[in-house]
């Protein structure tokens, strides 16, 4: 203990270095925790082609229709063609999904309850690979679009079991069929964002047809968070068909150069009032430092943007990763400074030893070698004199 106290700077530096390594490890684990942020990586697989994941969030008052989505998709393919891709023959250049949210009442016999309803389209479950307990996902090529995916809490409420694929129940008076039952994410960020509400997924096309769906947009009833209290006024003043609009659009796009997908989406997206997030790079070190720099402004919510629970979870993970990174930098300053100090100190000691001991001895040995070499050279040129010296 006395020895440790005697060398307390080295002891402190070692402890801080361990803490710094732990903080950086936590940054890495948090950055790779959420499956919803890894769609580009999963889509790439073993391909050499790079991809970027983009999320666009719209206020509920803005109308983004399926026609807008299909037109935007066509424009993005033209951007990819302009970047040198053969869009006619190359597959897997583009993947997208869209969603919106509401509330609904579900019932099965005497069992009844209120749930959060997420209407989805495109390849939604490629972006959000929820863990299935039974059945299957809703697929974009399903012949019938009346199939719904229940969370385990809703399945237990309605049927008292999880293996209920193929069974039917009522959704706001409309009969629907269970496609499968899922279990939501277990990480701390998703659990917090998911909340205690029950949740079901249905196809966007079926959602558009159902006239009796509740379109409540109060803060406490949305799947995520409407970030302004004017949502109450919006819900009371707008017609239902205006509210039946896509409020979350996600895409995975081939990325010939970094920033291509984000720039193309920013340029071509049909709505200008939109929050665009580049999920692929959101946990990079420079992005986290920018987040720390603007943390005060980030905490000030503006507008009426809707954040689904997976985006809220990602934002919470961003904040946590940024704080771990800051702590890693703070704890790493002293060990790095001490390391440089020791390197400089040893360099100075080495220089002094070099000048006082090594260089003089090296110089002496060098002079002796030069004299010996000169002597041998002279002997080769004057062999007679060398022989005479030997006789003497």
Helices and strands as residue ranges (DSSP letters): H 2-6, H 8-31, G 35-37, H 39-44, E 51-58, H 66-82, E 94-108, E 111-122, H 124-127, E 131-135, E 147-151, H 152-159, E 168-171, E 174-183, H 188-194, E 199-203, H 204-209, E 225-226, H 231-237, H 240-243, E 248-254, H 260-268, E 274-278, G 279-281, H 285-293, H 295-298, E 306-307, H 309-353, I 354-358, H 359-381, H 383-391
